[in-house]
Amino acid sequence: MRVPSGPAPEPENSGTLEEQIARAMKVKSAADSWIGVTCVLTGVVCVVAAPFTLGTSLLAFLAVAPIAAIGCSATESKRQTELLKIIARKGS
């Protein structure tokens, strides 16, 4: 069985309401870092391939914005879920 390293995570419902909201707003989606890597790799490949494709590879830069938007949507969805959990705990 794998034992997590580092400090033990704080319970979700510890602290004041403001602290819980601040923690929920710092949450990131698991896919967020991979989407960032994908955006960077797309940019690098576009620039490196430009001389070999007569500049047409630069059109792939148009894909960076939608990829980044997917990452933002995933992160905001995760934050909303965390905030809804706080609301549900306070309401009960």
N, C-alpha and C positions, 0 to 999 in steps of 0.2 A: 504494500500500500504506500502511495506517495505521500510524503509529509510536506506541507507547504513551508517554504522558507520565509524568513522575515517576520516582522511583527504581526501579531494576530489582528485580523480586521475588527474594527469597532462594530458593535451591534448597530443595525440600521436605525433603531428607535431610541438610541441614547442621545443625550444632549437636548438643547433647547430646539424649538421649532425652527429658529433662524439657522442654527447649525445644521440641522437635518436638510433644510432647503439648500444651504450652501454646498453641502456634500452631494446632494442630488444634481446640482447644476454643474458639478465638476466631472460627472460620469461621462465616459466616452464609450462609444460602440466598439465592440471587438473588431469589427471590420474597418474601423476608422484608420488605423495605422496602415493596413494593407492597401486601402484606397489611396492614401497619401503616397505610398511607395509606387503604386501603379501610375499616379500622375507624374511623379518625378521620372520614372522610367520612360513613360511616353514622351515626355519633353526631351530627354537625352537622346532617345532613338530618333526622334524627328530631326534634331539638329545634326546628329552624326550622319544620318542617311541623306540629308539634303543635297550634298554634292553629287551623290550617285543616282539620285532620282530627279535631277534637274529642278529641285525645289518642291516637287509635288508632295514629298513626305511631310512638308510643313503643314499641309492640310489636316494632318492628324492632330495638330494642336487644337483643332476645333473640338476634339473629343475630350480634352482635359476638363473643360467646364462642366459638361454633364456628369463625368466621373466624380468630380469634386462635389457636385450637387447631391449625388447619391450618398456620399459620405456624410454630408451635412444632414440629410434627411434621416439617415440611420442614427446619428448621434442625437438629434432632436427627439426622435421617437423613443430612444432609450431614456433620455432625460424626462420626457413626459411620463413614461411608465414609472420612474422613480418618484416623481412628484405626486402621481396618483396614488402610489402606495402610502406616501406620507399622509395625504388627505384621507385615505381609507382608514388608517390607524387612528388619526385624530377624531374622525367622525364616529368611531365605535367606542 
